[in-house]
Amino acid sequence: MAGTSEVAKQIAWKYNSAPVQWFRRVAWSYLWGGREYGLHFHDQAFEPAPEVTEALRRLNLKEPWLFDERKKRLSVAHHLAMHGEILPKTKWTKWEDESWYLKPYLDEIEAEKEARASSSGLLPSFMKHGSAYSKSGFGGH
């Protein structure tokens, strides 16, 4: 199982290196408009992607209050966007409040995929033939 810990370290390093953090902060501050609606960065995660769907399922099982907060933020943001409004600047999401709440689950899923691919070659259940993943065009089957 040494391969699994190496993969986890690789993922953590890629995500937390100084250049990546600098770029993420610049992009978050100047390029991403979600903060104007009170969203967190991971609120924009593309849900049809199987990894994100699985991460949200695990989040709902382990920390349902975070899942509920996400749904509330998305609902408010959708309402504001539909009416062409944004929150007052005092209610915008601040960099210090950003939580990156899906990160542990996404890392866990990536590590599981790497471990399965390197050990048995079997696919995770959410990537099997006939699943939404394979029908989405991302699956190789």
C-alpha positions, 0 to 999 in steps of 0.5 A: 500500500505504499503506492497509495500514500505516495499518490496521496502525497502527490495530490496534496503537493500539487494542490498546495504548492506555493505557485498553485496557491498564488494562482488560485488566489489571483484567479479567485479574486479577479477572474471568478465572479462566484464570490459576488453571490456568496459562493465558495469555490467548490460550489461550482464543481461540475456535478455530472462529473462522476468524481464530483457526484461521488464526493458530494455523496460522501460529503452528504453522508459524513457532513450533511450540514456542509451539504445543506449549506452548499445547497442554500448558497447555490439556491441564493446564487441562482435566485440572484443571478436570475434577477440580475443582482449580486450581494452587497459587497459586505456579504461577498465570500472572503478569501479567508472564509473559503473552505475548499470543502470537497478537497478531502473527498476528491483526493480520497476518490483520486487515490482510490482510483490510482490504487485500483488501477495499479493493483487490480485494474478494476474500475470503481463502481461509479465508473463501471459500464452502464453507469452515468459515467460511461454514458457521459462520454468520459468512460472509455467503454 
